[in-house]
Amino acid sequence: MTSSRTNSEHAGAADVHESVSAAWELLLPAAAAPARGRGRALQSALREAVRSGRLVPGTRLPSSRALAADLGVSRGLITEAYEQLTAESYLRSGRGAGTWVSGSVRAAADGARDLAPRGPGTLVDFRPGTPDLSLFPRSAWAATHRSVINRLPHSALGYPDPRGLPELRVALAALLTRRRGVVADPERLLVCSGVAQATTLLGFVLHGRGQRTVGVEDPGSPEHAALFASAGLDTERLPLDDEGLEIASLEASGVRAVVTTQAHQFPTGIAYSAARRSRLLDWARENDAVIMEDDYDGDFRYDRAPVGALQGLDPEHVAYTGSVSKSLAPGLRLGWLLAPASMTDELVDRKRTMDLGNPSLDQAVLADFVVRGDYDRQLRRCQRAYRERRDAMTTALSTYFPGTAVSGIAAGLHIIARLPERYGPEAEFLARAEGAGIALRPLSDCGTVAPADWSIALVLGYAHLAPAEIGRGLRLLAKAQDGF
Ligand SMILES: Cc1ncc(COP(=O)(O)O)c(C=O)c1O
């Protein structure tokens, strides 16, 4: 450190000498960075020094000339670093008064907590609801993103139509008509943040119309009740039988809105019978009611013909919703809602006041992805992988938990496994699983129905696990239940 040079510029200022020394040490590694990234490296190092409190508020920094000379870098790099960090409010400067660390900078907290539902800490997580995120088509998505950003006019970055980009609504309407048999008018299709937001939007509109209770399937997804509650609505659990929702219970409830996962009931995995679908639609017509069809995993079918959407049979009484959460990734937060004509304006208005529309770039990428056939390609790829995993799951269950009955295996991303009585009681079984690092979701989490003849019924997700992981997880689970 050439303190003589520093002192000649700031004669008699001992604190300046100190700060030169401190800054010099902190910035030395950045100064040695390759020439191309040296400027940014210096800025990062200086920023980090202020954030971490190593350069305390009020510290005067050496002149750009002195620091540049000490570090052996061009003065321009130091000037630029000072200007950038002054613009970011980490530093302050006054004409002729030099540069010092801003007094308003507080030491940053160590980090932000991650409250994502699936944290680390489990060895094997069998809870359902997630596709295999490692199958996300990163290269195709990145290529599409690049091509979209090169092509989009500036105007496309303005506030979008709250319903979604026209090109995406057209692409999705064609896709859903083709794959799911819906009646899809792009004018009545809303792009939204997953089934979750579609549910909330619908909840607000129903609430605005004076409704206070929505019927939900029992067993069913616990999310439905939570989402409707956020819109001020109660939910009434309605029992299922082998064919679907019990119509007598639905009629007796007096509700005028009900949720169904009829193509692949969550969590039981049954498909509603044709007769029950027809009764459900009759109920809606007779009561001027609305059915929310949650087609959460409608694309994955293994050994049975696809069950078409209910909406295709009566688009005026069915609000149809789905998303890319199971086909691509839930983190994209992209979904759709096909609104009945009588509700479209209110739903669009709600969407507008809620968030002014989904991010345009993501929508444009998905539109291209669908139009180029990449979406169908991805589904084909996942379908093959998931069928293999489903088979691995049923085989491993029969190996490690003989006597287990499985159901709901023809479609979707999870199965129901009913374990023989000897494994019970459930609470103890689950505690032993947790102790062994195996995350499970019991069927009892999804409703009030008690498994009649079985001690334990589990909703086992398999799509996100490689076949070897499935085998390992069930082996560890069996070991944890030692003595059976
Ligand atoms: C039955 C069901 N519906 C809806 C959702 C929420 O989906 P989205 O990510 O589209 O909001 C889930 C999530 O797992 C689900 O299981």
The ligand as an SDF file (V2000), in Angstrom:
LIG
                    3D

 16 16  0  0  0  0  0  0  0  0999 V2000
  -56.6210  -30.9080   -7.2010 C   0  0  0  0  0  0  0  0  0  0  0  0
  -55.7460  -29.7090   -7.3750 C   0  0  0  0  0  0  0  0  0  0  0  0
  -56.2480  -28.6070   -7.9040 N   0  0  0  0  0  0  0  0  0  0  0  0
  -55.4980  -27.4760   -8.0270 C   0  0  0  0  0  0  0  0  0  0  0  0
  -54.1980  -27.4140   -7.6220 C   0  0  0  0  0  0  0  0  0  0  0  0
  -53.4310  -26.1160   -7.7470 C   0  0  0  0  0  0  0  0  0  0  0  0
  -52.9080  -26.0150   -8.9880 O   0  0  0  0  0  0  0  0  0  0  0  0
  -52.2220  -24.7400   -9.6300 P   0  0  0  0  0  0  0  0  0  0  0  0
  -50.7660  -24.9080   -9.4460 O   0  0  0  0  0  0  0  0  0  0  0  0
  -52.6460  -24.8030  -11.0420 O   0  0  0  0  0  0  0  0  0  0  0  0
  -52.7180  -23.4900   -8.9530 O   0  0  0  0  0  0  0  0  0  0  0  0
  -53.6140  -28.5360   -7.0800 C   0  0  0  0  0  0  0  0  0  0  0  0
  -52.2160  -28.4860   -6.6500 C   0  0  0  0  0  0  0  0  0  0  0  0
  -51.5440  -29.4630   -6.4690 O   0  0  0  0  0  0  0  0  0  0  0  0
  -54.4030  -29.7190   -6.9600 C   0  0  0  0  0  0  0  0  0  0  0  0
  -53.8900  -30.8440   -6.4410 O   0  0  0  0  0  0  0  0  0  0  0  0
  1  2  1  0
  2  3  1  0
  2 15  2  0
  3  4  2  0
  4  5  1  0
  5  6  1  0
  5 12  2  0
  6  7  1  0
  7  8  1  0
  8  9  2  0
  8 10  1  0
  8 11  1  0
 12 13  1  0
 12 15  1  0
 13 14  2  0
 15 16  1  0
M  END
$$$$
